Amino acid sequence: MKEILILKDNFDELQKLSDFLDTKNIKTSVISINEDKNLEKNKSTLICSKKFQSEIGGKSELLKISRNIGSTNLIVLDSTDKNEFSINEDLGGAYLEIVFTEIDEVVREIIFQILTTENFSFSDSKTHSLVKMAKKVAQTDVTVFIYGPTGTGKEVISNFIHQNSVRADKPFVAINCAAIPENMLEAMLFGHEKGAFTGASSANKGIFRAADTGTLLLDEISEMPLPLQAKLLRVLQEKKVTPIGGQRDIDVDVRVIATTNRNMIEEVREKKFREDLYYRLNVFPIETCNLSERPNDIIPISIALLKRHSGITKLPFITNKARKLLKDYNWPGNVRELENVLQRAIVLCDGGTIDEKDIMIDINSGNNFYENLDDVKEIKQAVI
């Protein structure tokens, strides 16, 4: 990774940011803007304050400096007295303006992820608060229960908690309880010995033991059968598993995160989920919300998804009209629906620019997106 250049003015937070990045093994070069120095070249990212940008004549002048040093990304930091957090991006995500009250640990972590990955994907204040809470619980070892509609990033938050915990270098194992047949789920979770049942031609240690010393995600746990819930409760209480056909308990050290898209109070009330297991899991609840409730996340998520799916092609630029269309839609399918729409847009766009004609959604809902395509050839291309 190329070195980061930080242009330091009297904004003390820039030096603190540099110190933080150093602890993350990211090489930074800090230059005071008052010093008469030639800016070093071959820097991947230029970071400065909004005040500095204004003093040199605005964004256009800053872009000239960025090009001169070979930088491909710009991050401009703007502090405010208001209780505010937002990220405004431009130039296909190459220019980011981060507005914040103070550079706390979450803001520093966001900047770190921008610099080290291409998966940065949120800027809404609701998501910022959620990530801040997830960061806190990650420092503990308590069980976490994540609630939220399908496609709202429950597994992403689960993985974030794991990556920011003391177990980060240990296994992160996920199992979808709704996707495994009932007669196989127990063996998948707790393992089995050879010959324990018909078809068990070899032993299997199971998901709990595979996640030993790490984190286990029990996705859609509300779909787990009641008899198996009782066995899971015992494992959580005693931290031991007994493989099917086994004669002894085996110790396991696992941090458990569970997710669901159901109202668990209703599930308990209707006797579909054990009350004791619910309270055992619900030590630290976190709730995700629909994409429509956090509209400022839509464009950053879109940029991240385009980076993921563009492949060898150049990252497409989303026009203002296309952005408005994306932000005005209510996304009943949440991020998964957004991902599908953007994959179609990559196919349909011309010249690396995604315009409103390439966004195959209907704000009023109900119309088939193929009705907007010009001809049968485009329809065939859209479904490839």
Contacts in CASP RR format, 6 or more apart in sequence:
PFRMAT RR
TARGET T0000
AUTHOR 0000-0000-0000
METHOD contacts of the structure
MODEL  1
MKEILILKDNFDELQKLSDFLDTKNIKTSVISINEDKNLEKNKSTLICSK
KFQSEIGGKSELLKISRNIGSTNLIVLDSTDKNEFSINEDLGGAYLEIVF
TEIDEVVREIIFQILTTENFSFSDSKTHSLVKMAKKVAQTDVTVFIYGPT
GTGKEVISNFIHQNSVRADKPFVAINCAAIPENMLEAMLFGHEKGAFTGA
SSANKGIFRAADTGTLLLDEISEMPLPLQAKLLRVLQEKKVTPIGGQRDI
DVDVRVIATTNRNMIEEVREKKFREDLYYRLNVFPIETCNLSERPNDIIP
ISIALLKRHSGITKLPFITNKARKLLKDYNWPGNVRELENVLQRAIVLCD
GGTIDEKDIMIDINSGNNFYENLDDVKEIKQAVI
1 26 0 8 1.000
1 27 0 8 1.000
1 44 0 8 1.000
1 115 0 8 1.000
1 116 0 8 1.000
2 42 0 8 1.000
2 43 0 8 1.000
2 44 0 8 1.000
2 45 0 8 1.000
3 27 0 8 1.000
3 28 0 8 1.000
3 29 0 8 1.000
3 40 0 8 1.000
3 42 0 8 1.000
3 43 0 8 1.000
3 44 0 8 1.000
4 21 0 8 1.000
4 26 0 8 1.000
4 27 0 8 1.000
4 28 0 8 1.000
4 29 0 8 1.000
4 43 0 8 1.000
4 44 0 8 1.000
4 45 0 8 1.000
4 46 0 8 1.000
4 47 0 8 1.000
4 115 0 8 1.000
5 28 0 8 1.000
5 29 0 8 1.000
5 31 0 8 1.000
5 39 0 8 1.000
5 40 0 8 1.000
5 43 0 8 1.000
5 45 0 8 1.000
5 46 0 8 1.000
5 47 0 8 1.000
5 69 0 8 1.000
5 71 0 8 1.000
6 14 0 8 1.000
6 17 0 8 1.000
6 18 0 8 1.000
6 28 0 8 1.000
6 29 0 8 1.000
6 30 0 8 1.000
6 31 0 8 1.000
6 47 0 8 1.000
6 48 0 8 1.000
7 14 0 8 1.000
7 31 0 8 1.000
7 33 0 8 1.000
7 46 0 8 1.000
7 47 0 8 1.000
7 48 0 8 1.000
7 49 0 8 1.000
7 52 0 8 1.000
8 14 0 8 1.000
8 15 0 8 1.000
8 18 0 8 1.000
8 30 0 8 1.000
8 31 0 8 1.000
8 32 0 8 1.000
8 33 0 8 1.000
9 32 0 8 1.000
9 33 0 8 1.000
9 34 0 8 1.000
9 48 0 8 1.000
9 49 0 8 1.000
9 51 0 8 1.000
9 52 0 8 1.000
11 49 0 8 1.000
11 51 0 8 1.000
11 52 0 8 1.000
11 77 0 8 1.000
11 79 0 8 1.000
13 77 0 8 1.000
13 79 0 8 1.000
13 102 0 8 1.000
13 103 0 8 1.000
14 30 0 8 1.000
14 47 0 8 1.000
14 48 0 8 1.000
14 49 0 8 1.000
14 77 0 8 1.000
15 30 0 8 1.000
16 103 0 8 1.000
17 47 0 8 1.000
17 77 0 8 1.000
17 103 0 8 1.000
17 108 0 8 1.000
17 111 0 8 1.000
18 28 0 8 1.000
18 30 0 8 1.000
20 108 0 8 1.000
20 112 0 8 1.000
21 28 0 8 1.000
21 111 0 8 1.000
21 112 0 8 1.000
21 115 0 8 1.000
22 28 0 8 1.000
24 112 0 8 1.000
24 116 0 8 1.000
26 112 0 8 1.000
26 115 0 8 1.000
26 116 0 8 1.000
29 40 0 8 1.000
29 43 0 8 1.000
31 37 0 8 1.000
31 39 0 8 1.000
31 40 0 8 1.000
33 48 0 8 1.000
33 52 0 8 1.000
39 65 0 8 1.000
39 68 0 8 1.000
39 69 0 8 1.000
40 69 0 8 1.000
41 68 0 8 1.000
41 69 0 8 1.000
41 70 0 8 1.000
42 69 0 8 1.000
42 70 0 8 1.000
43 69 0 8 1.000
43 70 0 8 1.000
43 71 0 8 1.000
44 71 0 8 1.000
44 72 0 8 1.000
44 73 0 8 1.000
44 115 0 8 1.000
45 71 0 8 1.000
45 72 0 8 1.000
45 73 0 8 1.000
45 74 0 8 1.000
45 75 0 8 1.000
45 115 0 8 1.000
46 62 0 8 1.000
46 65 0 8 1.000
46 66 0 8 1.000
46 69 0 8 1.000
46 71 0 8 1.000
46 73 0 8 1.000
46 74 0 8 1.000
46 75 0 8 1.000
47 74 0 8 1.000
47 75 0 8 1.000
47 76 0 8 1.000
47 77 0 8 1.000
47 111 0 8 1.000
48 62 0 8 1.000
48 75 0 8 1.000
48 76 0 8 1.000
48 77 0 8 1.000
49 76 0 8 1.000
49 77 0 8 1.000
49 78 0 8 1.000
49 79 0 8 1.000
50 76 0 8 1.000
50 77 0 8 1.000
50 78 0 8 1.000
50 97 0 8 1.000
52 62 0 8 1.000
53 59 0 8 1.000
53 61 0 8 1.000
53 62 0 8 1.000
53 76 0 8 1.000
56 62 0 8 1.000
56 65 0 8 1.000
59 95 0 8 1.000
62 74 0 8 1.000
62 76 0 8 1.000
63 74 0 8 1.000
63 95 0 8 1.000
66 74 0 8 1.000
72 94 0 8 1.000
73 93 0 8 1.000
73 94 0 8 1.000
73 95 0 8 1.000
73 96 0 8 1.000
73 114 0 8 1.000
74 94 0 8 1.000
74 95 0 8 1.000
74 96 0 8 1.000
75 96 0 8 1.000
75 98 0 8 1.000
75 111 0 8 1.000
75 114 0 8 1.000
76 95 0 8 1.000
76 96 0 8 1.000
76 97 0 8 1.000
76 98 0 8 1.000
77 98 0 8 1.000
77 100 0 8 1.000
77 103 0 8 1.000
78 97 0 8 1.000
78 98 0 8 1.000
78 99 0 8 1.000
78 100 0 8 1.000
79 99 0 8 1.000
79 100 0 8 1.000
79 101 0 8 1.000
79 102 0 8 1.000
80 99 0 8 1.000
80 100 0 8 1.000
80 101 0 8 1.000
81 101 0 8 1.000
82 101 0 8 1.000
83 101 0 8 1.000
84 99 0 8 1.000
84 100 0 8 1.000
84 101 0 8 1.000
84 125 0 8 1.000
85 99 0 8 1.000
85 100 0 8 1.000
85 101 0 8 1.000
85 107 0 8 1.000
85 123 0 8 1.000
85 125 0 8 1.000
85 128 0 8 1.000
86 98 0 8 1.000
86 99 0 8 1.000
86 123 0 8 1.000
86 124 0 8 1.000
86 125 0 8 1.000
86 296 0 8 1.000
87 96 0 8 1.000
87 97 0 8 1.000
87 98 0 8 1.000
87 99 0 8 1.000
87 110 0 8 1.000
87 122 0 8 1.000
87 123 0 8 1.000
87 296 0 8 1.000
87 300 0 8 1.000
88 96 0 8 1.000
88 97 0 8 1.000
88 99 0 8 1.000
88 123 0 8 1.000
89 95 0 8 1.000
89 96 0 8 1.000
89 97 0 8 1.000
89 123 0 8 1.000
89 299 0 8 1.000
89 300 0 8 1.000
89 303 0 8 1.000
90 97 0 8 1.000
91 317 0 8 1.000
92 303 0 8 1.000
92 315 0 8 1.000
92 317 0 8 1.000
92 318 0 8 1.000
93 303 0 8 1.000
96 114 0 8 1.000
98 107 0 8 1.000
98 110 0 8 1.000
98 111 0 8 1.000
100 107 0 8 1.000
104 132 0 8 1.000
105 135 0 8 1.000
106 128 0 8 1.000
106 131 0 8 1.000
106 132 0 8 1.000
106 135 0 8 1.000
109 131 0 8 1.000
109 135 0 8 1.000
109 164 0 8 1.000
110 120 0 8 1.000
110 131 0 8 1.000
113 119 0 8 1.000
113 120 0 8 1.000
114 120 0 8 1.000
118 304 0 8 1.000
118 307 0 8 1.000
118 308 0 8 1.000
119 304 0 8 1.000
119 307 0 8 1.000
119 308 0 8 1.000
120 300 0 8 1.000
120 304 0 8 1.000
121 297 0 8 1.000
121 300 0 8 1.000
121 301 0 8 1.000
121 303 0 8 1.000
121 304 0 8 1.000
121 305 0 8 1.000
122 128 0 8 1.000
122 131 0 8 1.000
122 294 0 8 1.000
122 297 0 8 1.000
122 300 0 8 1.000
122 301 0 8 1.000
123 296 0 8 1.000
123 297 0 8 1.000
123 299 0 8 1.000
123 300 0 8 1.000
124 294 0 8 1.000
124 295 0 8 1.000
124 296 0 8 1.000
124 297 0 8 1.000
125 296 0 8 1.000
126 289 0 8 1.000
126 293 0 8 1.000
126 294 0 8 1.000
127 294 0 8 1.000
127 297 0 8 1.000
130 157 0 8 1.000
130 286 0 8 1.000
130 288 0 8 1.000
131 157 0 8 1.000
131 160 0 8 1.000
133 286 0 8 1.000
134 157 0 8 1.000
134 160 0 8 1.000
134 161 0 8 1.000
134 164 0 8 1.000
134 286 0 8 1.000
135 160 0 8 1.000
135 164 0 8 1.000
137 144 0 8 1.000
137 161 0 8 1.000
137 284 0 8 1.000
137 286 0 8 1.000
138 160 0 8 1.000
138 161 0 8 1.000
138 162 0 8 1.000
138 163 0 8 1.000
138 164 0 8 1.000
138 165 0 8 1.000
139 164 0 8 1.000
139 165 0 8 1.000
139 166 0 8 1.000
140 284 0 8 1.000
141 165 0 8 1.000
141 166 0 8 1.000
141 255 0 8 1.000
142 283 0 8 1.000
142 284 0 8 1.000
143 236 0 8 1.000
143 255 0 8 1.000
143 256 0 8 1.000
143 257 0 8 1.000
143 258 0 8 1.000
143 280 0 8 1.000
143 281 0 8 1.000
143 282 0 8 1.000
143 283 0 8 1.000
143 284 0 8 1.000
144 158 0 8 1.000
144 161 0 8 1.000
144 256 0 8 1.000
144 257 0 8 1.000
144 258 0 8 1.000
144 283 0 8 1.000
144 284 0 8 1.000
144 285 0 8 1.000
144 286 0 8 1.000
145 257 0 8 1.000
145 258 0 8 1.000
145 259 0 8 1.000
145 260 0 8 1.000
145 264 0 8 1.000
145 281 0 8 1.000
145 282 0 8 1.000
145 283 0 8 1.000
145 284 0 8 1.000
145 285 0 8 1.000
145 286 0 8 1.000
146 154 0 8 1.000
146 157 0 8 1.000
146 158 0 8 1.000
146 257 0 8 1.000
146 258 0 8 1.000
146 259 0 8 1.000
146 260 0 8 1.000
146 285 0 8 1.000
146 286 0 8 1.000
146 287 0 8 1.000
146 288 0 8 1.000
147 154 0 8 1.000
147 259 0 8 1.000
147 260 0 8 1.000
147 261 0 8 1.000
147 264 0 8 1.000
147 285 0 8 1.000
147 286 0 8 1.000
147 287 0 8 1.000
147 288 0 8 1.000
148 154 0 8 1.000
148 259 0 8 1.000
148 260 0 8 1.000
148 261 0 8 1.000
148 287 0 8 1.000
148 288 0 8 1.000
148 289 0 8 1.000
149 261 0 8 1.000
149 288 0 8 1.000
149 289 0 8 1.000
149 290 0 8 1.000
149 334 0 8 1.000
150 261 0 8 1.000
150 333 0 8 1.000
150 334 0 8 1.000
150 336 0 8 1.000
151 333 0 8 1.000
151 334 0 8 1.000
151 335 0 8 1.000
151 336 0 8 1.000
152 288 0 8 1.000
152 289 0 8 1.000
152 290 0 8 1.000
152 291 0 8 1.000
152 334 0 8 1.000
152 335 0 8 1.000
153 288 0 8 1.000
153 334 0 8 1.000
153 335 0 8 1.000
154 219 0 8 1.000
154 259 0 8 1.000
154 288 0 8 1.000
155 174 0 8 1.000
155 217 0 8 1.000
155 219 0 8 1.000
155 259 0 8 1.000
157 286 0 8 1.000
157 288 0 8 1.000
158 174 0 8 1.000
158 215 0 8 1.000
158 217 0 8 1.000
158 257 0 8 1.000
158 259 0 8 1.000
159 172 0 8 1.000
159 217 0 8 1.000
161 215 0 8 1.000
161 257 0 8 1.000
162 168 0 8 1.000
162 172 0 8 1.000
162 214 0 8 1.000
162 215 0 8 1.000
162 255 0 8 1.000
162 257 0 8 1.000
163 172 0 8 1.000
165 215 0 8 1.000
165 255 0 8 1.000
167 213 0 8 1.000
167 214 0 8 1.000
167 215 0 8 1.000
167 255 0 8 1.000
170 213 0 8 1.000
170 214 0 8 1.000
170 215 0 8 1.000
171 210 0 8 1.000
171 211 0 8 1.000
171 212 0 8 1.000
171 213 0 8 1.000
171 214 0 8 1.000
171 215 0 8 1.000
172 211 0 8 1.000
172 214 0 8 1.000
172 215 0 8 1.000
172 217 0 8 1.000
173 207 0 8 1.000
173 210 0 8 1.000
173 211 0 8 1.000
173 214 0 8 1.000
173 215 0 8 1.000
173 216 0 8 1.000
173 217 0 8 1.000
174 216 0 8 1.000
174 217 0 8 1.000
174 219 0 8 1.000
175 188 0 8 1.000
175 189 0 8 1.000
175 207 0 8 1.000
175 216 0 8 1.000
175 217 0 8 1.000
175 218 0 8 1.000
175 219 0 8 1.000
176 219 0 8 1.000
176 220 0 8 1.000
177 185 0 8 1.000
177 218 0 8 1.000
177 219 0 8 1.000
177 220 0 8 1.000
177 221 0 8 1.000
177 222 0 8 1.000
177 223 0 8 1.000
177 224 0 8 1.000
178 219 0 8 1.000
178 220 0 8 1.000
178 223 0 8 1.000
179 220 0 8 1.000
180 188 0 8 1.000
182 225 0 8 1.000
182 228 0 8 1.000
185 224 0 8 1.000
185 225 0 8 1.000
185 228 0 8 1.000
186 228 0 8 1.000
186 231 0 8 1.000
186 244 0 8 1.000
187 196 0 8 1.000
187 197 0 8 1.000
187 200 0 8 1.000
187 204 0 8 1.000
187 206 0 8 1.000
187 244 0 8 1.000
188 206 0 8 1.000
188 207 0 8 1.000
189 206 0 8 1.000
189 207 0 8 1.000
189 208 0 8 1.000
189 228 0 8 1.000
189 232 0 8 1.000
189 241 0 8 1.000
190 206 0 8 1.000
190 208 0 8 1.000
190 231 0 8 1.000
190 235 0 8 1.000
190 241 0 8 1.000
190 242 0 8 1.000
190 243 0 8 1.000
190 244 0 8 1.000
191 203 0 8 1.000
191 204 0 8 1.000
191 205 0 8 1.000
191 206 0 8 1.000
191 207 0 8 1.000
191 208 0 8 1.000
191 209 0 8 1.000
191 241 0 8 1.000
191 243 0 8 1.000
191 244 0 8 1.000
192 200 0 8 1.000
192 203 0 8 1.000
192 204 0 8 1.000
192 206 0 8 1.000
192 243 0 8 1.000
192 244 0 8 1.000
192 245 0 8 1.000
192 246 0 8 1.000
193 200 0 8 1.000
193 203 0 8 1.000
193 243 0 8 1.000
193 244 0 8 1.000
193 245 0 8 1.000
193 246 0 8 1.000
194 200 0 8 1.000
194 201 0 8 1.000
194 202 0 8 1.000
194 203 0 8 1.000
195 201 0 8 1.000
195 245 0 8 1.000
196 243 0 8 1.000
196 244 0 8 1.000
196 245 0 8 1.000
196 246 0 8 1.000
197 244 0 8 1.000
200 244 0 8 1.000
203 243 0 8 1.000
204 243 0 8 1.000
205 243 0 8 1.000
206 241 0 8 1.000
206 243 0 8 1.000
207 216 0 8 1.000
208 216 0 8 1.000
208 235 0 8 1.000
208 241 0 8 1.000
208 252 0 8 1.000
208 254 0 8 1.000
209 241 0 8 1.000
209 250 0 8 1.000
209 252 0 8 1.000
211 252 0 8 1.000
211 254 0 8 1.000
212 252 0 8 1.000
212 253 0 8 1.000
212 254 0 8 1.000
213 253 0 8 1.000
213 254 0 8 1.000
214 253 0 8 1.000
214 254 0 8 1.000
214 255 0 8 1.000
215 254 0 8 1.000
215 255 0 8 1.000
215 256 0 8 1.000
215 257 0 8 1.000
216 254 0 8 1.000
216 255 0 8 1.000
216 256 0 8 1.000
216 257 0 8 1.000
217 257 0 8 1.000
217 258 0 8 1.000
217 259 0 8 1.000
218 224 0 8 1.000
218 256 0 8 1.000
218 257 0 8 1.000
218 258 0 8 1.000
218 259 0 8 1.000
219 258 0 8 1.000
219 259 0 8 1.000
220 259 0 8 1.000
220 260 0 8 1.000
220 261 0 8 1.000
221 258 0 8 1.000
221 259 0 8 1.000
221 260 0 8 1.000
221 281 0 8 1.000
222 260 0 8 1.000
222 261 0 8 1.000
222 262 0 8 1.000
222 264 0 8 1.000
222 267 0 8 1.000
222 272 0 8 1.000
222 273 0 8 1.000
224 232 0 8 1.000
226 272 0 8 1.000
226 273 0 8 1.000
226 274 0 8 1.000
229 273 0 8 1.000
229 274 0 8 1.000
229 277 0 8 1.000
230 274 0 8 1.000
230 277 0 8 1.000
232 277 0 8 1.000
233 274 0 8 1.000
233 276 0 8 1.000
233 277 0 8 1.000
233 280 0 8 1.000
235 241 0 8 1.000
235 252 0 8 1.000
236 256 0 8 1.000
236 277 0 8 1.000
236 280 0 8 1.000
236 281 0 8 1.000
237 280 0 8 1.000
238 249 0 8 1.000
239 251 0 8 1.000
239 252 0 8 1.000
239 253 0 8 1.000
239 254 0 8 1.000
240 249 0 8 1.000
240 250 0 8 1.000
240 251 0 8 1.000
240 252 0 8 1.000
241 249 0 8 1.000
241 250 0 8 1.000
241 252 0 8 1.000
242 248 0 8 1.000
242 249 0 8 1.000
242 250 0 8 1.000
243 250 0 8 1.000
256 281 0 8 1.000
258 281 0 8 1.000
264 273 0 8 1.000
264 278 0 8 1.000
264 282 0 8 1.000
267 273 0 8 1.000
267 278 0 8 1.000
268 274 0 8 1.000
268 275 0 8 1.000
268 278 0 8 1.000
290 331 0 8 1.000
290 334 0 8 1.000
291 297 0 8 1.000
291 298 0 8 1.000
291 301 0 8 1.000
291 331 0 8 1.000
291 333 0 8 1.000
291 334 0 8 1.000
291 335 0 8 1.000
291 338 0 8 1.000
292 330 0 8 1.000
292 331 0 8 1.000
295 327 0 8 1.000
298 326 0 8 1.000
298 327 0 8 1.000
298 331 0 8 1.000
298 338 0 8 1.000
299 318 0 8 1.000
299 323 0 8 1.000
299 326 0 8 1.000
299 327 0 8 1.000
301 335 0 8 1.000
301 338 0 8 1.000
302 318 0 8 1.000
302 326 0 8 1.000
302 338 0 8 1.000
302 342 0 8 1.000
303 315 0 8 1.000
303 318 0 8 1.000
305 335 0 8 1.000
305 338 0 8 1.000
305 339 0 8 1.000
305 342 0 8 1.000
306 315 0 8 1.000
306 316 0 8 1.000
306 318 0 8 1.000
306 342 0 8 1.000
306 346 0 8 1.000
306 354 0 8 1.000
307 315 0 8 1.000
309 339 0 8 1.000
309 342 0 8 1.000
309 343 0 8 1.000
309 346 0 8 1.000
310 316 0 8 1.000
310 346 0 8 1.000
313 346 0 8 1.000
313 352 0 8 1.000
314 352 0 8 1.000
316 345 0 8 1.000
316 346 0 8 1.000
316 349 0 8 1.000
316 352 0 8 1.000
316 353 0 8 1.000
316 354 0 8 1.000
317 352 0 8 1.000
317 353 0 8 1.000
317 354 0 8 1.000
318 326 0 8 1.000
318 354 0 8 1.000
319 353 0 8 1.000
319 354 0 8 1.000
319 355 0 8 1.000
319 356 0 8 1.000
321 355 0 8 1.000
321 356 0 8 1.000
322 345 0 8 1.000
322 354 0 8 1.000
322 355 0 8 1.000
322 356 0 8 1.000
322 358 0 8 1.000
322 359 0 8 1.000
324 356 0 8 1.000
325 356 0 8 1.000
325 359 0 8 1.000
325 361 0 8 1.000
325 363 0 8 1.000
326 338 0 8 1.000
326 341 0 8 1.000
326 359 0 8 1.000
328 363 0 8 1.000
329 361 0 8 1.000
329 363 0 8 1.000
331 337 0 8 1.000
331 338 0 8 1.000
341 359 0 8 1.000
341 360 0 8 1.000
341 361 0 8 1.000
342 354 0 8 1.000
344 358 0 8 1.000
344 360 0 8 1.000
344 369 0 8 1.000
344 382 0 8 1.000
345 354 0 8 1.000
345 358 0 8 1.000
345 359 0 8 1.000
345 360 0 8 1.000
346 354 0 8 1.000
347 381 0 8 1.000
347 382 0 8 1.000
347 384 0 8 1.000
348 357 0 8 1.000
348 358 0 8 1.000
348 360 0 8 1.000
348 373 0 8 1.000
348 378 0 8 1.000
348 381 0 8 1.000
348 382 0 8 1.000
349 355 0 8 1.000
349 358 0 8 1.000
357 372 0 8 1.000
360 369 0 8 1.000
360 370 0 8 1.000
360 372 0 8 1.000
360 373 0 8 1.000
360 382 0 8 1.000
361 369 0 8 1.000
362 369 0 8 1.000
370 379 0 8 1.000
370 382 0 8 1.000
373 379 0 8 1.000
373 382 0 8 1.000
END
